[in-house]
Amino acid sequence: MRLTLVIFAWITLLIMGCSTQQTPSSGHTEADKPMSVESEENYHVWKHKGRIYVVGQEKTNTKFEKFGHLPYTRTLLGAGPNGETVVFEVDKKNPKLADKLQARYTGKPFPVQSEKGYHVWEHHGRIYVISNKKTNEKFKKFGHLPYTRTLLGAGPNGETVVFEVDKKNPKVADKLESKYTGKPFMVNSEMGYHVWEHHGRIYVIGNEKTNEKFKKFGHLPYTRTLLGAGPNGETVVFEVDKKNKMLADQLMRRFQK
């Protein structure tokens, strides 16, 4: 009987000793934390629990690094390099964010703006501006321009801007650059006769001093407007000179020849 009690007591102590050696869980382990794959300003790629996460905002990225969670997402099955599911951040206030992140992650150009004869893309951190329709379709597919002009730091966030160059039409790059930067584009210039394109309108100027100011500021103080008189139906704006009342008539006749 005494031997039985001793054995029982020994087993009880053994069980209690084992239980005191266990340490309570402290939450996520190092293996559970997101692992950074790529990180640049407003573009962060993480691996987490077998998935890839692509985040586009700094505040969201800080929270994701801490908690491993995104509130709103878009999922692309099998889009990772090893067939992983890729999860892109969604921002309800910026609906284009997920498209932009997806385009960048997949290596495809992201369309920023597109209208007749003017297409703007973001690709690998650069901005591309294209005029030719066929060139634009090829760029959409391959992300490459054969001939270009580069303007460093001209993008809205300091990006390098790359303009299409057409060897058969040297003015294309000038026109694209003028339109993108918001500066007037010179169409024709002779002594006492200057024609510009600016914000979809055509401006005709006869005074040299006025012309220099317009080149810099894109503004005429006194004008006469003729709707639809441009070669493509543009509004044409003629300079008016109060000291030379015949100037606007002279410019109109010359332009309409």
LOGU-349921 format. One line per field, with one value per residue: residue number from 1; residue in three letters; x, y, z of N, C-alpha, C in turn. Coordinates in Angstrom, 2 decimals, decimal comma. Layout:
LOGU-349921
nr	c(NUM ...)
rest	c(ALA ...)
n.px	c(X ...)
n.py	c(Y ...)
n.pz	c(Z ...)
ca.px	c(X ...)
ca.py	c(Y ...)
ca.pz	c(Z ...)
c.px	c(X ...)
c.py	c(Y ...)
c.pz	c(Z ...)
***
This chain:
LOGU-349921
nr	c(1 2 3 4 5 6 7 8 9 10 11 12 13 14 15 16 17 18 19 20 21 22 23 24 25 26 27 28 29 30 31 32 33 34 35 36 37 38 39 40 41 42 43 44 45 46 47 48 49 50 51 52 53 54 55 56 57 58 59 60 61 62 63 64 65 66 67 68 69 70 71 72 73 74 75 76 77 78 79 80 81 82 83 84 85 86 87 88 89 90 91 92 93 94 95 96 97 98 99 100 101 102 103 104 105 106 107 108 109 110 111 112 113 114 115 116 117 118 119 120 121 122 123 124 125 126 127 128 129 130 131 132 133 134 135 136 137 138 139 140 141 142 143 144 145 146 147 148 149 150 151 152 153 154 155 156 157 158 159 160 161 162 163 164 165 166 167 168 169 170 171 172 173 174 175 176 177 178 179 180 181 182 183 184 185 186 187 188 189 190 191 192 193 194 195 196 197 198 199 200 201 202 203 204 205 206 207 208 209 210 211 212 213 214 215 216 217 218 219 220 221 222 223 224 225 226 227 228 229 230 231 232 233 234 235 236 237 238 239 240 241 242 243 244 245 246 247 248 249 250 251 252 253 254 255 256 257)
rest	c(MET ARG LEU THR LEU VAL ILE PHE ALA TRP ILE THR LEU LEU ILE MET GLY CYS SER THR GLN GLN THR PRO SER SER GLY HIS THR GLU ALA ASP LYS PRO MET SER VAL GLU SER GLU GLU ASN TYR HIS VAL TRP LYS HIS LYS GLY ARG ILE TYR VAL VAL GLY GLN GLU LYS THR ASN THR LYS PHE GLU LYS PHE GLY HIS LEU PRO TYR THR ARG THR LEU LEU GLY ALA GLY PRO ASN GLY GLU THR VAL VAL PHE GLU VAL ASP LYS LYS ASN PRO LYS LEU ALA ASP LYS LEU GLN ALA ARG TYR THR GLY LYS PRO PHE PRO VAL GLN SER GLU LYS GLY TYR HIS VAL TRP GLU HIS HIS GLY ARG ILE TYR VAL ILE SER ASN LYS LYS THR ASN GLU LYS PHE LYS LYS PHE GLY HIS LEU PRO TYR THR ARG THR LEU LEU GLY ALA GLY PRO ASN GLY GLU THR VAL VAL PHE GLU VAL ASP LYS LYS ASN PRO LYS VAL ALA ASP LYS LEU GLU SER LYS TYR THR GLY LYS PRO PHE MET VAL ASN SER GLU MET GLY TYR HIS VAL TRP GLU HIS HIS GLY ARG ILE TYR VAL ILE GLY ASN GLU LYS THR ASN GLU LYS PHE LYS LYS PHE GLY HIS LEU PRO TYR THR ARG THR LEU LEU GLY ALA GLY PRO ASN GLY GLU THR VAL VAL PHE GLU VAL ASP LYS LYS ASN LYS MET LEU ALA ASP GLN LEU MET ARG ARG PHE GLN LYS)
n.px	c(0,83 1,93 3,95 2,45 1,31 3,61 4,50 2,35 2,50 4,95 4,46 2,56 4,07 5,85 4,20 3,29 5,70 6,42 4,41 4,97 7,17 6,33 5,93 3,93 2,19 3,46 2,18 2,52 5,07 8,47 8,39 5,81 5,62 5,30 7,41 9,65 9,92 10,36 10,89 9,99 9,33 5,95 5,45 5,39 6,32 5,41 5,94 3,76 2,46 2,32 1,28 1,52 1,77 0,93 1,51 0,53 0,55 2,11 1,24 -0,53 1,28 2,97 1,22 0,63 3,09 3,26 0,89 0,19 -2,03 -4,48 -7,03 -8,80 -8,87 -7,62 -7,56 -5,36 -5,20 -2,59 -0,64 1,87 5,52 6,02 3,57 2,02 -0,79 -1,59 -2,06 -3,49 -3,40 -6,37 -7,79 -10,47 -10,86 -9,16 -9,56 -7,93 -5,62 -5,22 -5,20 -2,92 -0,91 -1,13 -0,44 2,20 3,37 3,02 4,56 3,53 2,69 1,01 -1,96 -2,24 -3,36 -5,38 -6,11 -7,17 -4,42 -2,64 -1,11 -0,51 1,58 2,53 5,43 7,58 8,42 8,79 7,49 5,76 5,17 3,17 2,43 1,76 -0,62 -0,20 2,32 1,63 -0,04 1,82 3,52 1,82 1,67 4,36 5,87 7,89 9,71 11,02 12,48 13,35 12,91 14,23 13,22 14,41 13,09 10,64 8,10 5,00 5,67 8,37 9,29 11,15 10,46 9,54 9,49 7,92 9,75 9,57 11,13 10,39 8,81 9,91 8,83 7,08 7,96 8,51 5,96 4,57 6,01 5,48 2,71 2,50 3,95 2,50 3,19 3,20 3,11 5,06 3,89 4,30 6,63 7,54 8,90 7,05 4,83 3,42 2,52 0,86 0,12 -1,92 -3,24 -5,30 -6,15 -5,50 -3,16 -2,52 -0,06 1,25 3,05 6,39 7,34 5,07 4,91 7,19 6,48 4,19 5,26 6,52 4,53 2,08 -0,17 -2,35 -2,99 -5,01 -7,47 -8,93 -11,40 -11,99 -14,22 -13,79 -12,07 -9,63 -7,37 -8,20 -10,64 -10,20 -10,49 -9,46 -7,30 -6,64 -4,14 -4,82 -4,02 -4,12 -2,91 -2,45 -4,81 -5,33 -3,98 -5,11 -6,93 -5,13 -3,64 -5,66 -6,34 -3,94 -3,66 -5,84 -5,27)
n.py	c(-1,20 1,22 1,46 1,83 4,36 5,93 5,63 6,81 9,45 10,19 10,09 12,14 14,44 14,40 14,96 17,53 18,90 18,78 20,34 22,87 23,59 24,41 27,13 30,02 30,97 33,59 34,97 35,96 34,24 34,59 33,44 33,90 36,53 39,16 39,10 41,22 41,78 43,58 47,07 50,32 53,86 54,24 51,73 48,50 45,18 42,14 38,90 36,61 34,15 32,31 33,81 36,65 40,08 43,29 46,58 50,01 52,41 54,41 54,59 52,44 50,43 50,46 49,56 47,05 45,76 45,46 44,10 42,31 42,47 43,61 45,99 46,34 44,66 43,34 40,32 38,19 35,23 32,83 34,53 35,06 34,59 31,90 30,78 31,78 33,24 36,60 39,55 42,68 46,00 47,87 51,03 52,86 55,56 56,12 54,79 53,92 52,92 50,11 49,10 50,35 49,29 46,59 46,64 47,49 45,44 43,19 43,93 45,33 48,20 51,03 52,74 56,22 58,51 59,09 60,21 61,50 61,15 61,44 59,92 58,77 56,96 54,99 53,25 51,00 52,94 55,20 57,79 57,67 59,26 59,29 59,62 58,45 56,16 53,43 52,99 53,35 51,14 49,06 49,72 49,37 46,63 45,68 47,48 49,24 51,80 52,68 55,02 57,85 60,82 62,13 63,56 64,58 64,28 65,54 64,61 64,44 63,58 63,87 62,02 60,57 61,56 60,20 60,84 60,05 59,79 60,61 59,92 60,64 62,79 65,33 67,22 66,01 65,12 67,60 68,69 66,88 67,18 69,87 69,78 68,02 69,32 71,61 73,89 76,37 75,31 75,79 76,31 77,66 80,13 83,30 86,46 88,79 87,17 84,62 81,40 79,40 76,41 75,74 74,34 73,12 75,12 77,50 80,04 83,18 85,49 88,78 90,64 91,09 91,40 90,71 88,08 86,89 87,06 85,49 83,00 82,45 82,73 81,89 83,47 86,01 89,48 91,02 90,01 88,46 86,17 83,28 80,88 77,41 77,73 76,60 74,15 71,63 72,14 73,69 76,35 79,58 82,08 85,43 87,93 91,14 94,50 97,49 99,81 99,35 98,90 97,47 95,12 92,61 92,01 91,73 89,50 87,55 87,35 86,40 83,98 82,54 82,03)
n.pz	c(0,00 0,85 -1,06 -3,37 -2,93 -2,94 -5,59 -6,95 -5,99 -7,09 -9,83 -10,03 -9,33 -11,44 -13,64 -12,96 -12,99 -15,66 -16,77 -15,81 -17,25 -19,74 -21,99 -22,40 -25,46 -27,45 -29,46 -32,92 -34,64 -35,89 -38,38 -39,17 -39,86 -42,33 -45,25 -46,77 -50,22 -52,29 -52,22 -52,71 -53,04 -52,46 -53,53 -52,70 -52,17 -50,74 -49,20 -47,71 -45,73 -47,87 -49,90 -52,17 -51,57 -52,71 -52,17 -52,20 -50,78 -48,30 -45,61 -45,40 -45,92 -43,68 -41,69 -42,73 -42,57 -39,85 -39,03 -41,06 -42,79 -45,15 -45,65 -47,90 -50,97 -54,15 -55,86 -57,61 -59,05 -59,13 -60,20 -59,27 -59,25 -58,78 -59,12 -57,09 -55,36 -55,90 -54,12 -54,32 -53,08 -52,51 -52,84 -51,92 -52,31 -54,32 -57,10 -59,22 -58,15 -57,63 -60,26 -61,23 -59,56 -60,23 -62,96 -62,80 -61,30 -62,92 -65,01 -67,12 -69,16 -67,72 -68,39 -68,34 -69,47 -72,32 -75,50 -78,73 -80,74 -78,61 -76,02 -72,77 -70,64 -67,73 -66,82 -65,40 -63,54 -65,09 -67,27 -70,30 -73,38 -76,18 -79,67 -82,18 -83,43 -84,14 -83,02 -80,39 -79,88 -80,12 -78,02 -75,86 -75,85 -75,77 -74,26 -75,16 -76,89 -80,05 -80,87 -79,02 -76,93 -73,98 -70,91 -68,00 -64,72 -65,25 -64,75 -62,78 -60,21 -60,21 -62,04 -64,77 -68,06 -71,13 -74,51 -77,58 -80,63 -83,98 -86,87 -89,42 -89,01 -87,51 -85,74 -84,03 -81,45 -80,24 -80,18 -78,55 -76,16 -75,59 -75,20 -73,04 -71,01 -70,85 -72,21 -74,87 -78,33 -81,15 -84,38 -86,78 -87,80 -88,75 -89,79 -88,17 -88,09 -86,40 -85,43 -83,10 -81,19 -78,43 -75,60 -77,12 -78,80 -81,50 -81,87 -83,27 -83,92 -84,32 -83,41 -82,37 -79,70 -78,23 -79,03 -77,85 -75,15 -75,16 -75,78 -73,40 -71,38 -72,44 -73,02 -74,31 -74,26 -75,60 -77,85 -80,83 -81,62 -83,57 -84,16 -84,81 -87,00 -87,46 -88,98 -88,19 -87,14 -84,90 -82,49 -83,38 -82,30 -82,62 -82,38 -81,05 -81,52 -79,99 -80,82 -83,41 -85,36 -87,65 -87,48 -86,55 -88,65 -90,77 -89,91 -89,89 -92,62 -93,65 -92,32 -93,28 -95,90)
ca.px	c(0,00 2,83 4,64 1,49 1,20 4,85 4,50 1,33 3,03 6,03 3,83 1,91 5,14 6,41 3,24 3,30 6,98 6,37 3,51 5,58 8,20 5,70 5,86 2,74 2,43 3,65 1,58 3,15 6,49 9,18 7,97 4,49 5,69 5,51 8,80 9,77 10,53 10,78 10,36 10,30 8,30 4,60 5,39 5,99 5,93 5,67 5,49 3,13 1,60 2,16 0,75 2,28 0,96 1,49 0,93 0,88 0,52 3,07 0,53 -1,01 2,44 3,42 0,27 0,77 4,33 3,01 -0,23 0,03 -3,43 -4,94 -8,49 -9,50 -7,89 -7,95 -6,78 -5,03 -4,76 -1,50 0,13 3,21 6,57 5,91 2,16 1,33 -1,86 -1,08 -3,11 -3,16 -4,14 -7,44 -8,13 -11,78 -10,77 -8,30 -9,90 -6,89 -4,44 -5,04 -4,80 -1,54 -0,06 -1,15 0,33 3,63 3,83 3,05 5,50 2,82 2,47 -0,27 -2,43 -2,54 -4,24 -5,44 -7,05 -6,74 -3,06 -1,90 -1,25 0,46 1,70 3,57 6,05 8,86 8,79 8,92 6,29 5,97 4,17 3,19 1,49 1,35 -1,55 0,44 3,37 0,96 -0,49 3,00 4,00 0,88 1,97 5,76 6,48 9,15 9,68 12,30 13,20 12,78 13,56 14,05 13,22 14,59 12,38 9,52 6,83 4,36 6,38 9,79 9,66 11,69 9,41 10,10 8,61 8,12 10,40 9,26 12,17 9,76 8,15 10,72 8,09 6,22 8,46 8,31 4,53 4,23 6,62 4,73 1,39 2,65 4,42 1,56 3,78 2,76 3,88 5,15 3,52 4,94 7,19 8,22 8,94 5,73 3,74 3,75 1,35 1,09 -0,96 -1,86 -4,49 -6,33 -6,46 -4,43 -2,94 -1,79 0,51 1,96 4,02 7,52 7,38 3,94 5,25 8,13 5,72 3,30 6,12 6,85 3,39 0,90 -1,31 -2,44 -3,85 -6,17 -7,61 -10,16 -11,56 -12,75 -14,54 -13,74 -11,35 -8,38 -7,38 -8,94 -11,80 -9,82 -10,73 -8,26 -7,26 -5,74 -3,71 -5,35 -3,13 -4,91 -2,18 -2,46 -6,13 -5,38 -3,17 -5,94 -7,43 -4,00 -3,33 -6,76 -6,23 -2,77 -3,91 -6,88 -4,83)
ca.py	c(0,00 2,36 1,53 2,38 5,80 6,57 5,66 7,78 10,78 10,45 10,37 13,46 15,44 14,39 15,64 18,94 19,45 18,96 21,43 24,15 23,90 24,93 28,60 30,45 31,51 35,05 35,52 35,58 33,93 35,26 32,83 34,40 37,93 39,41 39,23 42,21 41,31 44,78 48,24 51,64 54,80 53,92 50,42 47,54 43,79 41,28 37,51 36,38 32,97 31,68 34,75 37,87 41,28 44,48 47,72 51,24 53,59 54,28 54,34 51,06 49,55 50,40 48,70 45,67 45,21 45,14 43,19 41,34 42,51 44,72 46,08 46,17 44,03 42,67 39,08 37,63 33,85 32,26 35,56 35,14 33,92 30,46 30,44 32,26 34,23 37,95 40,39 44,09 46,95 48,65 52,26 53,30 56,96 56,17 53,55 53,49 52,42 48,68 48,92 50,81 48,31 45,35 46,87 47,55 44,13 42,26 44,44 45,92 49,64 51,45 53,94 57,38 59,41 58,74 60,93 61,41 61,61 61,76 58,81 58,83 55,69 54,80 51,93 50,86 54,18 56,30 58,19 57,65 60,05 58,75 60,25 57,57 55,11 52,11 52,93 53,22 49,74 48,24 50,01 48,72 45,20 45,34 48,43 49,73 52,76 52,58 56,28 58,64 61,98 61,98 64,77 64,14 64,95 66,35 64,02 65,08 63,20 63,86 60,91 60,81 61,48 59,76 61,23 59,37 60,52 60,11 60,43 61,21 64,02 65,77 68,09 65,23 65,16 68,96 68,88 66,08 67,81 71,09 69,44 67,40 70,32 72,73 75,05 76,52 74,63 76,63 75,67 78,40 81,39 84,15 87,84 89,42 86,19 83,47 80,55 78,48 75,58 75,79 73,88 72,80 76,29 78,05 81,47 83,85 86,69 89,59 91,51 90,30 91,45 89,89 86,68 86,44 86,91 84,33 81,82 82,22 82,66 81,30 84,38 87,24 90,43 91,43 89,00 88,26 84,72 82,75 79,50 76,38 78,17 75,87 73,06 70,50 72,68 74,37 77,78 80,35 83,34 86,38 89,06 92,47 95,57 98,73 100,85 98,98 98,29 96,63 93,91 91,40 91,73 91,24 88,15 86,66 87,11 85,58 82,64 81,88 81,77)
ca.pz	c(0,00 0,91 -2,35 -4,35 -2,68 -3,37 -7,06 -7,35 -5,72 -8,04 -11,14 -9,92 -9,38 -12,79 -14,52 -12,60 -13,42 -17,12 -17,10 -15,47 -18,23 -20,95 -22,04 -23,13 -26,80 -27,46 -30,68 -34,18 -34,66 -36,98 -39,65 -39,52 -40,24 -43,77 -45,68 -47,84 -51,46 -53,01 -51,54 -53,22 -52,61 -52,93 -54,18 -51,78 -52,43 -49,58 -49,14 -46,41 -45,66 -49,18 -50,89 -52,41 -51,36 -53,35 -51,46 -52,90 -49,93 -47,21 -44,35 -45,47 -45,87 -42,29 -40,98 -43,22 -42,01 -38,43 -38,79 -42,15 -43,23 -45,96 -45,49 -49,18 -51,86 -55,40 -55,89 -58,92 -58,80 -59,90 -60,91 -58,69 -60,03 -58,57 -59,12 -55,89 -55,47 -55,65 -53,55 -54,53 -52,25 -53,12 -52,12 -52,42 -52,70 -55,51 -57,80 -60,16 -57,46 -57,85 -61,67 -61,35 -58,89 -61,01 -64,18 -62,46 -60,84 -64,05 -66,00 -68,24 -69,05 -67,13 -69,10 -67,49 -70,21 -73,73 -76,37 -80,13 -81,01 -77,39 -75,08 -71,68 -69,90 -66,72 -67,02 -64,69 -62,87 -66,03 -68,00 -71,75 -74,10 -77,54 -80,59 -83,27 -82,99 -84,27 -82,00 -79,09 -79,74 -79,87 -76,67 -74,95 -75,83 -75,48 -73,33 -75,73 -77,98 -80,78 -80,87 -77,93 -76,32 -72,54 -70,11 -66,62 -63,64 -65,74 -64,34 -61,62 -58,99 -60,52 -62,92 -66,11 -69,08 -72,41 -75,60 -78,87 -81,71 -85,31 -87,77 -90,61 -88,60 -86,37 -84,83 -83,15 -80,07 -79,73 -79,93 -77,38 -74,99 -75,30 -74,66 -71,72 -70,04 -70,82 -72,88 -76,27 -79,37 -82,34 -85,64 -87,87 -87,32 -89,71 -89,33 -88,06 -88,21 -85,55 -85,17 -81,98 -80,63 -76,97 -74,96 -78,10 -79,63 -82,32 -81,61 -84,36 -83,32 -85,30 -82,76 -81,87 -78,24 -77,77 -79,32 -76,82 -73,90 -75,31 -75,71 -72,00 -70,48 -73,08 -72,83 -75,10 -73,53 -76,40 -78,90 -81,61 -81,69 -84,70 -83,82 -85,85 -88,19 -87,59 -89,97 -87,62 -86,44 -83,66 -82,34 -83,69 -81,56 -83,27 -81,57 -81,31 -81,07 -79,95 -81,53 -84,83 -85,48 -88,83 -87,28 -86,48 -90,00 -91,56 -89,45 -90,31 -94,06 -93,89 -91,81 -94,07 -97,27)
c.px	c(0,87 3,55 3,74 1,37 2,44 4,89 3,53 1,85 4,12 5,49 3,20 2,94 5,73 5,52 3,26 4,59 7,00 5,51 4,12 6,66 7,63 5,62 4,66 3,11 2,50 3,08 2,31 4,62 7,13 8,73 6,63 4,53 5,87 6,99 8,86 10,52 11,11 10,14 10,90 9,19 6,97 4,52 6,15 5,43 6,36 5,29 4,93 2,16 1,28 1,57 1,73 1,33 1,68 0,75 1,42 0,86 1,39 2,38 0,04 0,15 2,96 2,52 0,41 2,01 4,11 1,98 -0,43 -1,37 -3,69 -6,46 -9,27 -8,49 -8,51 -7,02 -6,59 -4,43 -3,60 -0,59 1,54 4,23 6,56 4,45 1,41 0,16 -1,26 -2,25 -2,67 -4,01 -5,19 -7,72 -9,42 -11,76 -9,92 -8,48 -8,82 -5,68 -4,18 -4,62 -3,32 -0,56 0,02 -0,32 1,82 4,15 3,97 4,00 4,84 2,70 1,08 -0,75 -2,82 -3,55 -4,23 -6,52 -6,49 -5,34 -2,23 -2,16 -0,14 0,41 2,70 4,10 7,42 9,35 9,02 7,57 6,63 4,81 4,30 2,11 0,90 0,49 -0,92 1,54 2,76 0,50 0,69 3,54 3,11 1,21 3,37 6,46 7,78 8,88 11,02 13,13 12,55 13,59 13,22 14,16 13,26 13,76 11,17 8,16 6,27 5,01 7,88 10,25 10,35 10,56 10,07 9,08 8,95 8,80 10,05 10,25 11,59 9,06 8,82 9,97 7,23 6,67 8,28 6,85 4,09 4,77 5,85 3,38 1,51 3,05 3,49 2,09 3,25 3,70 3,87 4,86 4,25 5,47 7,97 8,23 7,51 4,56 4,13 2,47 1,72 -0,12 -0,80 -3,22 -5,63 -6,77 -5,25 -4,36 -2,09 -1,37 1,33 3,04 5,13 7,58 6,26 4,25 6,19 7,42 4,80 4,08 6,39 5,62 2,13 -0,34 -1,19 -3,38 -5,12 -6,27 -8,93 -10,25 -12,44 -12,98 -14,43 -12,93 -10,02 -8,49 -8,12 -10,12 -11,47 -10,31 -9,41 -8,36 -6,20 -5,38 -4,40 -4,40 -3,90 -4,23 -2,14 -3,75 -6,26 -4,70 -4,02 -6,49 -6,32 -3,65 -4,39 -6,62 -5,04 -3,00 -4,87 -6,48 -4,66)
c.py	c(1,26 2,55 2,15 3,88 6,55 6,71 6,72 9,21 11,16 10,81 11,75 14,57 15,54 15,17 17,14 19,61 19,71 20,15 22,78 24,54 24,48 26,46 29,02 31,06 33,04 35,68 35,03 35,27 34,67 34,73 33,37 35,83 38,08 39,60 40,17 41,63 42,49 45,99 49,52 52,57 54,46 52,64 49,41 46,14 42,94 39,83 37,27 35,20 32,40 32,56 35,91 39,05 42,48 45,69 49,02 52,50 53,37 53,96 52,89 50,09 49,38 49,47 47,24 45,01 44,75 44,03 42,13 41,31 43,76 44,80 45,82 45,68 43,57 41,46 38,57 36,25 33,46 33,26 35,72 34,37 32,40 30,02 30,90 33,18 35,59 38,84 41,85 44,97 47,67 49,86 52,81 54,76 57,15 54,88 53,03 52,85 50,94 48,38 49,26 49,81 47,02 45,49 46,85 46,16 43,15 42,72 45,06 47,43 49,95 52,73 55,05 58,29 59,00 59,54 60,87 62,00 61,92 60,68 58,87 57,53 55,83 53,38 51,91 52,18 55,38 56,62 58,26 58,40 59,73 59,42 59,26 56,40 53,72 51,92 52,71 51,78 48,81 48,46 49,35 47,25 44,88 46,29 49,02 50,74 52,72 53,85 57,23 59,90 61,93 63,33 64,36 64,98 65,75 65,80 64,68 64,74 63,07 62,72 61,42 60,63 61,20 60,05 60,45 60,31 59,83 60,73 61,08 62,54 64,56 66,61 67,32 65,32 66,53 69,18 68,11 66,71 69,07 70,78 68,87 68,43 71,52 73,99 75,16 75,80 75,47 75,84 76,33 79,72 82,08 85,57 88,43 88,45 84,91 82,70 79,52 77,59 75,59 75,43 73,69 73,97 76,68 79,56 82,05 85,23 87,44 90,47 90,70 90,27 90,60 88,41 86,11 86,20 85,69 83,03 81,44 81,94 82,03 82,16 85,59 88,21 90,82 90,51 89,11 86,75 84,32 81,26 78,57 76,73 77,44 74,72 71,82 70,97 73,38 75,82 78,50 81,72 84,25 87,52 90,35 93,50 96,88 99,88 100,59 98,20 97,38 95,27 92,63 91,02 91,15 89,80 87,16 86,32 86,18 84,14 81,86 81,63 80,29)
c.pz	c(0,00 -0,42 -3,42 -4,19 -3,15 -4,89 -7,57 -7,16 -6,72 -9,43 -11,14 -10,03 -10,78 -13,76 -14,25 -13,07 -14,91 -17,49 -16,81 -16,46 -19,52 -20,88 -22,87 -24,48 -26,75 -28,73 -31,91 -33,99 -35,82 -38,34 -40,12 -40,05 -41,75 -44,09 -46,88 -49,03 -52,24 -52,33 -52,16 -52,74 -53,28 -53,75 -53,33 -52,05 -51,24 -49,88 -47,75 -46,50 -47,04 -50,25 -51,09 -52,29 -51,97 -52,80 -52,08 -52,07 -48,71 -45,88 -44,30 -45,32 -44,44 -41,47 -41,42 -42,65 -40,56 -38,24 -39,89 -42,72 -44,07 -45,87 -46,77 -50,22 -53,17 -55,51 -57,31 -58,71 -59,72 -60,60 -60,36 -59,50 -59,89 -58,46 -57,89 -56,25 -55,11 -55,23 -53,64 -53,61 -53,08 -52,23 -52,71 -52,88 -53,96 -56,30 -58,74 -59,49 -57,74 -59,29 -61,86 -60,73 -59,70 -62,27 -63,89 -62,06 -62,00 -65,16 -67,21 -68,06 -68,48 -67,81 -68,13 -68,16 -71,68 -74,43 -77,78 -80,30 -79,79 -76,34 -74,05 -70,88 -68,76 -66,88 -66,36 -64,11 -63,77 -66,67 -69,49 -72,44 -75,59 -78,39 -81,60 -82,76 -83,05 -83,23 -80,62 -78,85 -79,47 -78,47 -75,62 -74,77 -75,33 -74,50 -73,83 -76,85 -78,71 -80,74 -79,87 -77,63 -74,83 -71,84 -68,65 -65,65 -64,04 -65,35 -63,10 -60,30 -59,24 -61,40 -64,19 -67,12 -70,44 -73,52 -76,86 -79,87 -83,03 -86,30 -89,02 -90,30 -87,34 -85,35 -83,82 -81,70 -79,45 -79,34 -78,68 -76,09 -74,59 -74,67 -73,26 -70,65 -69,93 -71,48 -74,32 -77,23 -80,64 -83,61 -86,80 -87,32 -88,43 -89,14 -89,34 -88,19 -87,47 -85,21 -84,11 -81,75 -79,13 -76,40 -75,96 -78,97 -80,46 -82,07 -82,73 -83,87 -84,36 -84,71 -82,12 -80,35 -77,63 -77,93 -78,25 -75,48 -73,98 -75,20 -74,26 -71,14 -71,09 -72,97 -73,76 -74,39 -74,28 -77,61 -79,66 -81,87 -82,87 -84,44 -85,03 -87,07 -88,39 -88,57 -89,49 -86,78 -85,13 -83,67 -82,60 -83,01 -82,19 -82,32 -82,02 -80,71 -81,14 -80,70 -83,04 -85,09 -86,69 -88,60 -87,29 -87,85 -90,88 -91,20 -89,92 -91,80 -94,36 -93,44 -92,70 -95,52 -97,53)
***
